[in-house]
């Protein structure tokens, strides 16, 4: 059975409903992908989440959430003092989001550090490791460098590294460090799952064509450039397909995260390039028509059974 590790930070999500109320959820970019992967590949793959939580009640809730969705918890460390990060989402009439974060001292920032009970040797037990720009940006520079070095070593020994630059400018020390770090990741990542807006922001590319040319400078590569309602651009074969846009966008939270899960699930299952792109886009289109990062259970089951 294929073993997958998703590395990053899972947080407490406040989805603002009115001026006085909010719905509490559990989310985080690579965690959202892990949830969708666990459902899409149920019985065919083990999905593990790699992070650090605290000893508090919200950390307990997060672990319970993982168990509910079939995500293995053996790579979750627990810090004695620190707690999970928190973020709030405000969504406008077009489904676009505005985020507020409280994560600067979260437990996840200690991942692979001197206090952490999980070390980088765990990577060797997995067939595929998925990380994002957020996974890297939250870490102190030394831990970030060590993780990237370990991923390069892992990939050189035929491990599959999937990467999404998923850019959050405020998490990086500077635009230059973000650019340099992402350039390194694109040099060796096995599967590329960027979004066009993120890449243009990070690298100052003028348009999608410039992004594609840079990502494929050494030839075609396995992956897709996410372009929202326009549908993905295949970086491997440049196939032409028609994609159905979402009918009623309510909340674009986790659109990219769910797309990545759909793509990776198709890749692991041996689906054709066209089929995995359609599966990924259709899942993302369904996700943006619901509020919050994770679809209701009935929708998750429906997509898992497709």
BATORKOL-319606 format. One record per residue: residue in one letter; x, y, z of N, C-alpha, C in turn. Coordinates in pm, whole numbers, padded with zeros to 5 digits, always signed. Each point is the difference from the previous one (the first is absolute). Example, Ala and Ser with C-alpha at 12.3 -4.5 7.8 and 13.67 -1.06 7.14 Angstrom:
BEGIN
A+01319-00569+00780-00089+00119+00000+00090+00120+00000 S-00035+00105-00072+00082+00119+00006-00077+00109+00073 
END
This chain:
BEGIN
X+00084-00120+00000-00084+00120+00000+00088+00125+00000 X-00034+00096-00084+00076+00124-00010-00008+00079+00130 X+00115+00051+00044+00004+00081+00122+00033+00145-00037 X-00085+00090+00044+00011+00142-00032+00019+00081+00127 X+00093+00094-00002+00017+00095+00111-00033+00140-00049 X-00087+00068+00071-00028+00141-00024+00058+00079+00117 X+00087+00095-00029+00073+00073+00104-00051+00143+00010 X-00022+00047+00122-00041+00139+00014-00066+00033+00131 X-00092+00094-00006-00066+00051+00119-00151-00014-00014 X-00063-00058+00101-00145-00005+00005-00045+00095+00110 X-00101+00081-00031-00039+00108+00090-00148-00004+00035 X-00035+00080+00096-00141+00023+00033-00050+00109-00094 X-00111-00028-00068-00056+00092-00099-00127+00065+00054 X-00004+00132-00005-00122+00074+00032-00057+00056-00130 X-00112-00053-00042-00066+00048-00121-00110+00098+00044 X+00024+00128-00025-00089+00104+00050-00135-00006-00071 X-00107-00013+00078-00136-00010-00054-00070+00136+00000 X+00005+00069+00114-00057+00134+00015+00101+00083+00078 X-00039+00121+00035+00090+00086+00078+00030-00059+00137 X-00089-00086+00052+00016-00053+00135+00028-00150+00006 X-00016-00073-00110+00011-00146+00008+00101-00055-00100 X+00055-00116+00034+00094-00069-00087-00015-00150+00018 X+00023-00074-00107-00002-00145+00006+00142-00050+00019 X+00021-00091+00095+00133-00053+00029+00025-00124-00084 X+00115-00003-00064+00038-00116-00079+00146-00034+00020 X+00046-00102-00071+00139-00044+00003+00050+00006-00144 X+00111+00068-00025+00048+00013-00137+00147+00041-00003 X+00052+00010-00119+00140+00033-00026+00030-00055-00138 X+00082+00065-00078+00007-00035-00143+00036-00146-00026 X+00113-00047+00053+00036-00140-00024-00090-00096+00077 X-00058+00048+00109-00094-00085+00073-00128-00021-00081 X-00050+00105-00062-00118-00014-00086+00026-00104-00108 X+00118+00007-00061+00037-00098-00102+00003-00140+00058 X+00053-00014+00121+00005-00131+00065-00139-00058+00021 X-00094+00084+00042-00138-00046+00022-00060-00052-00130 X+00013+00076-00106-00058-00043-00128+00071-00124-00054 X+00131-00007+00016+00074-00119-00043-00047-00124+00075 X-00018+00014+00131-00042-00115+00081-00133-00056-00047 X-00090+00087-00044-00130-00046-00050+00011-00055-00142 X+00073+00069-00085+00012-00044-00139+00075-00131-00014 X+00095-00026+00089+00084-00120-00009-00028-00100+00112 X-00117+00008+00060-00035-00089+00110+00016-00145-00043 X+00076-00077+00079+00024-00140-00032+00113-00024-00097 X+00054+00108-00059+00108-00014-00098+00129+00069+00043 X-00009+00087+00099+00118+00072+00046-00016+00038+00147 X+00113+00013+00067+00002+00053+00137+00042+00146-00009 X-00080+00087+00058+00032+00143+00002+00039+00039+00142 X+00122+00050+00016+00053+00041+00131+00018+00151-00001 X-00029+00064+00114+00026+00143+00010+00117+00022+00096 X+00093+00086-00042+00122+00027+00076-00006+00143+00051 X-00009+00015+00132-00012+00134+00058+00028-00008+00149 X-00013+00115+00066+00008+00007+00146-00125+00071+00051 X-00065-00061+00099-00114+00059+00069+00037+00026+00145 X-00095+00050+00077+00023+00025+00142-00067-00105+00087 X-00018+00036+00127-00066-00088+00097-00140+00051+00034 X-00051+00093-00077-00124+00072+00031-00121-00069-00061 X-00117+00053+00032-00125-00060-00046-00016+00010-00152 X+00051+00107-00062-00011+00010-00145+00092-00099-00070 X+00115-00028+00058+00086-00105-00056-00069-00135+00007 X-00070-00025+00110-00078-00124+00012-00107-00006-00108 X-00064+00113-00027-00102+00004-00105+00060-00029-00138 X+00118+00054-00023+00067-00024-00128+00032-00148-00017 X+00051-00063+00104+00029-00143-00007-00126-00082-00025 X-00109+00040+00064-00127-00069-00023-00046+00018-00144 X+00022+00120-00054-00035+00028-00140+00081-00088-00094 X+00129-00016+00028+00083-00088-00080-00053-00143+00002 X-00035-00046+00118-00051-00136+00013-00130-00018-00079 X-00087+00097+00008-00127-00005-00073+00022-00016-00150 X+00102+00067-00051+00025-00002-00144+00102-00104-00043 X+00043-00085+00092+00088-00109-00037+00144+00039-00025 X+00045+00106+00066+00139+00045-00015+00084-00054+00115 X+00110-00065-00032+00088-00058+00102+00067+00110+00080 X+00014-00025+00131+00050+00102+00093+00137-00034+00059 X+00065-00102-00052+00126-00044+00059+00114+00100-00021 X-00017+00097-00090+00102+00102-00023-00042+00136+00053 X-00087+00000+00099-00042+00124+00066+00067+00008+00136 X+00083+00102+00020+00062+00024+00130-00088+00096+00080 X+00022+00002+00132-00080+00091+00085+00093+00081+00089 X-00006+00131-00016+00084+00091+00078-00061+00020+00138 X+00085+00014+00099-00048+00012+00137-00066+00135+00029 X+00038+00105-00073-00047+00135+00032-00077+00064-00116 X+00052-00009-00119-00058+00070-00114-00131-00065-00046 X-00079+00076-00073-00133-00044-00044-00013+00017-00152 X-00107-00052-00061-00017+00017-00145-00025+00145-00038 X+00028+00032-00125-00031+00132-00052-00150+00017-00020 X-00039+00124-00017-00141+00035-00018-00011+00097-00118 X-00105-00018-00081-00024+00100-00104-00149+00021-00021 X-00034+00121-00043-00139+00035-00028-00013+00035-00148 X-00115-00038-00057-00028+00027-00141-00123+00087-00013 X+00013+00108-00074-00115+00079-00043-00014-00019-00151 X-00120-00029-00047-00024-00027-00142-00095+00103-00059 X+00038+00057-00116-00086+00101-00062-00105-00066-00089 X-00078+00080-00069-00111-00051-00081+00046-00083-00119 X+00126+00017-00041+00054-00078-00112+00075-00125+00045 X-00003-00027+00131+00067-00118+00051+00148+00021+00029 X+00049+00122-00018+00141+00027+00029+00018+00023+00150 X+00119-00038+00047+00023-00006+00143+00095+00108+00050 X-00017+00036+00126+00097+00083+00070+00034-00072+00129 X+00130-00020+00024+00044-00079+00114+00059+00088+00110 X-00021-00043+00123+00070+00056+00116+00062-00118+00074 X+00130+00010+00032+00072-00113+00059+00052+00031+00140 X+00001-00104+00083+00068+00001+00129+00079-00130+00007 X+00120+00003-00059+00077-00124-00014+00149+00019+00024 X+00042+00119+00042+00143+00031+00006+00075-00083+00104 X-00071-00055+00097+00066-00081+00103-00066-00137+00012 X-00049-00051-00112-00073-00127+00003+00095-00118+00020 X-00056-00109+00047+00078-00122+00024+00065-00051-00128 X-00068+00016-00113+00051-00053-00127+00134+00060-00039 X+00030+00119+00049+00127+00065-00035+00121-00069+00065 X-00025-00092+00090+00110-00075+00062+00028-00130-00074 X-00074-00028-00108+00016-00125-00074+00144-00017-00049 X+00057-00117+00026+00136-00037-00036+00106+00084+00071 X-00040+00073+00104+00095+00077+00079+00057-00081+00115 X+00086+00061+00082+00066-00073+00109-00096-00054+00105 X-00117+00064+00017-00097-00048+00099-00092-00108-00054 X+00001-00020-00130-00100-00087-00065+00038-00147+00013 X-00099-00083+00028+00023-00144+00014-00004-00073-00134 X-00030+00073-00107+00000-00057-00135+00124+00051-00073 X+00074-00092-00065+00116+00047-00076-00019-00031-00149 X+00090+00052-00079-00015-00008-00145+00021-00140-00056 X+00050-00092+00080+00018-00137-00046-00133-00068-00033 X-00110+00056+00051-00130-00062-00027-00036+00003-00149 X+00060+00093-00076-00036+00012-00141+00023-00129-00076 X+00100-00075+00040+00038-00120-00076-00109-00107-00002 X-00095+00006+00093-00105-00104+00004-00114+00028-00097 X+00002+00115-00068-00112+00038-00086+00034-00012-00148 X-00104-00026-00079+00014-00006-00146-00012+00139-00062 X-00079+00086+00064-00022+00136-00051-00007+00096+00118 X+00067+00113-00014-00004+00105+00102-00053+00127-00066 X-00101+00058+00063-00062+00123-00052+00027+00115+00095 X+00055+00108-00053+00026+00121+00078-00044+00121-00080 X-00011+00113+00067-00039+00124-00067+00093+00113+00043 X-00016+00113-00066+00075+00118+00041-00031+00041+00141 X-00123-00023+00044-00036+00031+00139+00073-00093+00095 X+00010-00129-00035+00074-00095+00084+00141+00051+00027 X+00062+00058-00103+00137+00049+00012+00007+00136+00069 X-00093+00088-00034+00007+00138+00049-00019+00010+00150 X-00078-00090+00059-00025+00009+00145+00122-00042+00082 X+00095-00070-00061+00114-00052+00075+00111+00103+00013 X+00071+00001+00112+00121+00082+00011+00100-00042-00108 X+00088+00090-00042+00090-00028-00113+00079-00130+00010 X+00053-00031+00118+00080-00122+00014-00084-00125-00025 X-00119-00003+00059-00089-00116-00019-00046-00010-00145 X-00027+00114-00061-00040+00002-00141+00110-00057-00088 X+00123+00045+00024+00114-00048-00077+00017-00150+00018 X-00012-00047+00123+00016-00144+00027-00109-00082-00069 X-00123+00051-00001-00108-00072-00066+00023-00008-00151 X+00038+00111-00060+00025+00000-00145+00115-00094-00034 X+00105+00003+00079+00113-00090-00022-00044-00146+00009 X-00084-00030+00098-00051-00137+00016-00090-00040-00117 X-00079+00094-00051-00087-00028-00114+00082-00027-00126 X+00108+00075-00019+00088-00023-00115+00061-00140+00008 X+00047-00037+00118+00057-00133+00023-00105-00108-00027 X-00120+00022+00050-00112-00094-00017-00036-00015-00148 X-00009+00111-00071-00037-00004-00141+00109-00067-00084 X+00125+00020+00037+00111-00061-00073-00002-00152+00011 X-00065-00049+00104-00014-00145+00019-00138-00048-00042 X-00055+00069-00099-00124-00036-00069-00126+00019+00083 X+00009+00078+00104-00122+00041+00067-00069+00107-00084 X-00132+00006+00008-00077+00097-00077-00029+00122+00087 X+00044+00116-00043-00026+00126+00070-00101+00081-00080 X-00116+00026+00060-00102+00084-00063+00003+00136+00069 X-00006+00107-00080+00015+00135+00057-00097+00099-00062 X-00055+00084+00086-00084+00114-00039+00058+00123+00070 X+00037+00101-00075+00063+00118+00060-00094+00078+00091 X-00128-00014-00013-00105+00057+00085+00050+00119+00082 X+00003+00115-00061+00074+00114+00053-00080+00084+00099 X+00060+00020+00118-00052+00093+00100+00113+00097+00033 X+00005+00117-00065+00114+00091+00013+00039+00032+00144 X-00098+00016+00088+00030+00042+00137+00073-00107+00081 X-00001-00124-00047+00068-00107+00073+00150-00002-00027 X+00043+00060-00109+00141-00004-00038+00076+00120+00057 X+00129-00020+00024+00084+00108+00051+00013+00114-00101 X+00000-00035-00128+00011+00101-00105-00043-00062-00133 X-00035+00083-00099-00034-00054-00132+00117-00076-00063 X+00122+00045+00029+00118-00065-00058+00016-00142+00054 X-00022-00018+00129+00012-00134+00059-00110-00092-00054 X-00119+00054-00015-00109-00079-00058+00036-00045-00141 X+00054+00092-00079+00035-00031-00139+00112-00104-00006 X+00102+00018+00081+00113-00093-00001-00043-00139+00045 X-00082-00006+00103-00044-00129+00053-00086-00074-00101 X-00092+00071-00062-00087-00064-00099+00078-00042-00124 X+00099+00077-00038+00083-00039-00115+00071-00132+00028 X+00050-00017+00121+00064-00126+00038-00100-00115-00007 X-00119+00022+00054-00102-00106-00001-00037-00041-00142 X-00015+00097-00089-00038-00035-00138+00113-00070-00074 X+00122+00015+00047+00112-00068-00066-00004-00152+00020 X-00063-00046+00110+00004-00145+00024-00135-00066+00024 X-00106+00076+00023-00130-00062+00029-00043-00093-00114 X-00050-00117+00037-00045-00098-00099-00130+00043-00065 X-00094+00046+00082-00133+00040-00046-00020+00147+00032 X-00033+00079-00101-00016+00145+00016-00148+00036-00003 X-00048+00067+00106-00141+00035+00010-00020+00148+00040 X+00061+00091-00074-00011+00142+00035-00129+00064-00051 X-00027+00120+00050-00108+00084-00051+00062+00118-00075 X-00064+00040-00108+00058+00103-00084+00019+00132+00075 X-00097+00039+00082+00010+00127+00072+00116-00001+00099 X+00018-00112+00070+00110-00011+00096+00134+00012-00071 X+00015-00071-00110+00128+00000-00071+00032+00137-00059 X-00100+00068-00052+00022+00134-00053+00043+00095+00111 X-00059-00016+00118+00034+00085+00115+00142-00027+00047 X+00036-00127+00014+00131-00036+00054+00113+00040-00095 X-00018-00032-00129+00110+00014-00096-00014+00120-00094 X-00104+00081+00022-00023+00118-00085-00018-00037-00147 X-00057-00116-00026-00032-00038-00137-00114+00087-00052 X+00002+00031-00129-00100+00090-00057-00133-00068-00025 X+00004-00130-00029-00123-00070-00037+00020-00151+00016 X-00107-00075-00031+00006-00145+00016+00105-00063-00091 X+00017+00054-00120+00100-00055-00093+00140+00009+00059 X+00030+00111+00068+00131+00015+00064+00018-00101+00113 X-00107-00022+00077+00005-00098+00108+00029-00139-00056 X-00071-00038-00104+00017-00132-00060+00141-00016-00056 X+00050+00102-00068+00135-00006-00057+00105-00020+00109 X-00016+00070+00112+00097-00014+00109-00008-00138+00065 X-00122-00046+00028-00016-00130+00065+00048-00115-00088 X-00011+00018-00130+00036-00107-00094+00131+00031-00074 X+00086+00078+00061+00123+00042-00068+00091-00118-00034 X-00014-00111+00076+00081-00119-00028-00082-00107-00073 X-00116+00039-00055-00085-00094-00070-00131-00023+00074 X-00094-00074-00061-00128-00027+00065+00018-00068+00135 X-00092+00025+00091+00007-00062+00132-00140-00042+00042 X-00007-00095+00090-00129-00049+00047-00060+00104+00095 X-00122+00041-00029-00065+00097+00086-00099+00085-00076 X-00053+00099+00069-00101+00086-00059+00010+00140+00057 X-00021+00099-00084-00007+00139+00044-00147+00034+00020 X-00038+00027+00123-00139+00032+00032-00033+00142-00046 X-00114+00013-00070-00041+00130-00054-00146+00031+00032 X-00047-00046+00115-00136+00030+00041-00104-00054-00095 X-00100+00083-00030-00112-00045-00083+00041-00035-00142 X+00116+00046-00044+00047-00031-00135+00040-00146-00014 X+00026-00064+00112+00046-00138-00003+00152-00007+00000 X+00056-00115+00036+00145-00013+00012+00071-00012-00134 X+00125+00041-00001+00087-00022-00115+00090-00118+00034 X-00001-00102-00084+00082-00118+00023+00145+00029-00037 X+00089-00017+00096+00142+00031-00021+00076-00114-00068 X-00065-00115-00013+00068-00117-00055-00026-00018-00149 X-00127+00005-00040-00034-00031-00139-00072+00114-00072 X-00034+00107+00071-00071+00114-00059-00126-00045-00074 X-00080-00084+00069-00122-00050-00064-00110+00105+00006 X-00087-00002-00100-00111+00095-00007-00127-00069+00049 X-00062+00057+00103-00123-00055+00056-00092+00115+00038 X-00127-00032+00010-00098+00098+00047-00034-00031+00144 X-00001+00104+00083-00030-00017+00143-00124+00080+00036 X-00084-00061+00081-00123+00067+00043+00029+00093+00117 X-00038+00124-00014+00017+00096+00110-00106-00024+00107 X+00032+00036+00124-00097-00011+00108-00118+00091-00028 X-00120-00049+00027-00121+00077-00031-00022+00115+00098 X+00032-00023+00126-00031+00100+00103+00111+00003+00104 X+00098+00085-00021+00115+00006+00092-00042+00070+00129 X+00012-00074+00109-00036+00053+00132+00125+00032+00081 X+00101-00088-00007+00118+00013+00085+00115-00072-00068 X+00103+00073-00039+00112-00061-00073+00104-00065+00091 X-00028-00005+00131+00089-00069+00093+00022-00144-00044 X+00123-00042-00006+00039-00139-00029-00023-00041-00145 X-00025+00095-00089-00014-00036-00142+00128-00066-00050 X+00113+00065+00024+00127-00057-00043+00038-00126+00076 X-00030-00003+00129+00032-00117+00082-00074-00123-00049 X-00129+00016-00030-00080-00113-00048+00043-00040-00141 X+00033+00098-00084+00052-00033-00134+00123-00088+00012 X+00092+00039+00088+00122-00078+00017-00030-00143+00042 X-00098-00016+00090-00038-00135+00043-00056-00080-00117 X-00086+00062-00079-00056-00070-00115+00107-00043-00099 X+00097+00089-00024+00109-00031-00092+00086-00113+00056 X+00040+00012+00125+00087-00102+00060-00069-00135+00009 X-00129+00000+00033-00074-00126+00007-00004-00067-00137 X-00023+00079-00104+00001-00055-00135+00137-00051-00040 X+00103+00072+00037+00137-00041-00031+00032-00133+00067 X-00032-00011+00128+00029-00122+00074-00082-00118-00053 X-00123+00027-00042-00087-00106-00050+00033-00040-00144 X+00092+00072-00064+00038-00033-00137-00093+00055-00106 X-00078+00103+00034-00091+00060-00098+00078+00072-00110 X-00063+00015-00113+00063+00075-00109+00015+00146+00039 X+00085+00071-00072+00021+00142+00028-00132+00076-00008 X-00076-00025-00106-00127+00070-00017-00098-00029+00111 X-00009-00127+00040-00097-00038+00104+00036+00060+00135 X+00129+00002+00034+00034+00055+00132-00019+00151+00003 X+00019+00067-00113-00025+00144-00004-00149+00030+00015 X-00083-00078-00067-00144+00021+00010-00048-00031+00142 X+00049-00109+00058-00038-00034+00138+00039+00111+00096 X+00120+00053-00016+00049+00106+00088-00083+00127-00015 X-00024+00040-00124-00077+00123-00024-00144-00015+00049 X-00062-00114-00027-00139-00020+00042-00015+00001+00152 X+00097-00059+00070-00005+00002+00146+00013+00143+00051 X+00096+00075-00054+00017+00139+00043-00125+00083-00030 X-00062-00024-00115-00122+00073-00036-00113-00030+00098 X-00004-00122+00049-00102-00035+00099+00031+00066+00135 X+00126+00001+00038+00041+00056+00130-00035+00148+00010 X+00021+00076-00106-00023+00145+00007-00149+00035+00006 X-00086-00098-00017-00144+00024+00011-00053-00030+00140 X+00093-00025+00093-00035-00021+00140+00083+00095+00086 X-00051+00031+00116+00074+00086+00092+00097-00083+00082 X+00124+00048+00013+00100-00070+00079+00089-00088-00086 X+00106-00051+00063+00103-00073-00075-00038-00143-00034 X-00078-00065+00085-00031-00142-00016-00147-00019-00037 X-00025-00076-00104-00138-00029-00041-00076-00076+00107 X-00132+00010+00002-00080-00084+00090+00025-00148-00028 X-00023-00083+00100+00030-00143-00010-00066-00065-00121 X-00125+00035-00027-00070-00062-00114+00069+00030-00132 X+00052+00122-00014+00071+00037-00122+00134-00071-00009 X+00068-00015+00114+00127-00072+00002-00018-00143-00046 X-00104-00065+00050-00028-00139-00037-00031-00009-00149 X-00078+00095-00050-00037-00003-00142+00122+00010-00090 X+00092+00090+00034+00119+00014-00083+00093-00120+00014 X+00009-00057+00120+00085-00116+00020-00049-00121-00079 X-00129-00005-00027-00058-00115-00070-00009+00019-00152 X+00048+00113-00049-00008+00025-00144+00098-00087-00076 
END
